[in-house]
Every structure is written in C-alpha cells, then in structure tokens.
Amino acid sequence: MTTSEHLDLTSVAARSIAYDTYAALRYENPVARVRMPTGQDVWLVTGYDESASFLADYNRFKTSPTVMPEGMEMPALPEAVVRLLGGSMGSVDPPEHTRQRRLVQMAFTPQYVERLRPGVQQITDQLIDGLLARPDRTFDLVEDFAVPLPLTVMSDMLGIPRADRDRFRLWSELLLSLDPTSAQSAPQGMSPMEVMAEIEEFVRYLDALIQHKRAEPGDDLISGMALAEADGERMTDEDLLKMVALLVVGGLGTTQHLIGNMVLALFRNPDQLALLRSKPDLAPSAVEEMLRYHGPIEISFPRFAAEDTEIGGVPIRRGEMVIAVLAAADRDPNRYADPDRLDIERTPNRHLAFGRGAHMCLGAPLARVEGQVAINTLLARMPDLHPAENIDDTPWRPGLTLRGLSALSVAF
Ligand code: HEM
C-alpha cells in the first residue's frame, strides 16, 4: 500500500503530465492510497480490470456516503444546492437509483436520441455557417463551437428558449465549481454570495419551467419525463428539478470537452486526421477512441465501501472513499495494445469513459451523436481546418474531474 503525500493532480502543469503520473501509479499499484488536493485520503483505482469490476459492484461500493465512519460528517450545504443536487440520481444507490433511472430512461430512450440527430446536424451546420462567414478565417474552437453546440442541443432538448442558453451555461459552471476536485473557480470572479444568489435563481427558474411543462406539455424531454410512468409511479416535481440539474451539469462541459479534445488529438496525429477525412464512416469508431484516449471525465464519482472488503487483493476498510481514474484505466497496457497511441480504427474498444454499471452515463447515446456530427461536419465543411497557433503546449484547464481545453485557436 502506498500513500503518496501531496500528489499534485489538478494544476495546469500536472494536467499535462497526468497520463505519465497515472501510468507510474498504475505500475506501482493499480489500487493506491493517495492524498487528494482537498486533503482527503482516498483510494485511487488506476487499473482497467480493477476499475471495471469496482464500478459495477454497487453492493460493496455505494455512491451515497451513508456508510461513512462515525465522526466524519458531510458539510452542511445551502438549501438551494440541496434541492438541486441532494439525493439526485448520481449520488444515490439502488433501489432509489433504480426508481429514478427507470423513469428518466423511459423518456430518454435511444430512439428519442436518434430523433435528435437531425436537430444536432442543423445546429452544427448553423454554427459552421456563421464561422465560415468570418473574414479573418480564424476562430476559437472551444468558445465558438464546442461550447454553443451542446448548449443549444440541450436547450432544445429540454424545451428552454434559446435566449436563456447563456444563463444555463453559467448555472452549469457554477454548480461544477462547487465540486472541490473540479478546481474550477466561479466564473467572472463572482463572490460566494453572488454564486449562491445565482443558484437560487436557477432553482426559481426550474420550478417555474416545470410547472409550465406540467400545464402545457410539449415535445421536449422535461414534458416526456413528467409524463413517464412505471408501475403507476411518476416523477415528482422535486425529482424533475434534480434530474434537469443533473442533465445540465453532466451534459454540457463533458460534450464541450469531447469536441475540443477530439480536434486537438487529431491535430497532434495528422495521419489519423487524414484517415478520418478520407473515411468519414470511421466517425463512430473515432469518437470511441477519442473517449478512450482523452475522455472528458477523468475520475468517477466517489464511492464508499459498504463493508471491509478488497479491490484486486488490496484491503479497503468500511467507509473508505474509492475513486476510479477512468483516464488511467483506459490507458492500461494490460487491456490495450499500445495504449498511448491514437488509433481511430481500434477494435475492440470497450472503454470506461462513460463509466460502468448502474451509474453508467445516461447521456452516452446523445454525447456520441453530438461527437460524431461535430467532427464529421467540421472536417467536411472546413477541409483546411488547422491550428492557428503552436499546439505543442496547448494547456489543459486545471481541475481533476474534467479534462478539456479552455481555448483552441484554429484557422480554415
Ligand atoms: C462525452 C460526454 C460525456 C462523458 C464522457 C460522460 C461521462 C459520464 C460518466 C463517467 C458517468 C458515470 C460516473 C460514475 O459512475 O462514477 C456519467 C454519468 C452520468 N451522465 Fe454522462 N457523460 C457525458 C455526457 C453526458 C450527457 C450529454 C448527459 C446528459 C444529456 C449526461 C448525463 C449523465 C447522467 C445523468 C449521469 C448519472 C447517471 C446515473 O447516476 O445513473 N452525460 N457520465
């Protein structure tokens, strides 16, 4: 067992060498005791097999910290935050998790997501039309493309006026900034009081939206979730509030970073870029490889051991916190040949970028559609898309939860 004191995983400098850090950790011990930037000691699981079986085992490892040892308390959170995130699907275990997941899954079916594809294509085309009209033929791929694409898709999917998109972006970033491992500071230098006032405003907005959708159901996901029924049960207003907040937190930054990470990875691997340009049908397999190679979610939600147990033979005590490092598992040489090589034709490629088991990403089908449409449309409509700056040192944004870029200057 290793305790690596002060292991820096979140700074900008640490982000650029994170894959090497994980490789060393995985080589030394695929289940290691590590001190997090928050000062907390946790188990980090970096091996693929260990991570996959750990994530799938919701009997031994719970997302809800009800099994924390005596004396260790969760910090008290403001009421608005509790209403938005407390007891939401990502942080509860079966059977409550099963209840919520079943209801949302009835509305968020793969068929529903496929029906969104033409809309995703149209949104992407409109964005690219605007970019192609730029006289200087340059733009920031993150801010001008990767951000608005999922934001507009999400607004349309939830039935929110497009005019309110920017408020949703702010609310999503503010909720993410509450996660200490995200190391994301509140946007625009907002004070904690201003942050809380915005979060309260988000709750008021969603309360009103949900009432409106109940009174006048439309063709959107909130209306679909409100009407979904399983065994005579429906979502309550509080269920809906938490679910929409979770979709907004889980579905924006992630997809944004997938798009940015894909473009950077292709720029850095010109042979793979040329291959995808010549064979656009490879987009589905290319997106899977990008998810493995530069997955936007680097670590799983924390889990807590429900009993004294073990992972890969390493003893874990009841109540201890365990996190799977998805980015490390997905580069495990015991699982993948030449794991640090980008190979858009890699097969099989059953990566862990969307997690595994009960909490496996609900939005994966949508993220895949967005990723495929985004990359193919960009490459098709901008045949000369290239970096506008040296990309050797493009910095990753700080923080441990999300891997992504703050900016990527491109020209066409
Ligand atoms: C490339 C984009 C995305 C990635 C890499 C990603 C990754 C993940 C991962 C790893 C988990 C599971 C974490 C764990 O078990 O510890 C997760 C859960 C979740 N994701 Fe995603 N996600 C993405 C996009 C989306 C989108 C677009 C949405 C919504 C439309 C979404 C909604 C959710 C929800 C609701 C959960 C919780 C599921 C549950 O607890 O049952 N995600 N995601």
Residues whose N, C-alpha, C, O or C-beta is under 5 A from the ligand:
A	BS01	HEM	M89 G90 L246 L247 G250 G251 T254 T255 L258 P296 I297 S300 F301 L352 A353 F354 G355 R356 A358 H359 M360 C361 L362 G363 A364 L366 A367
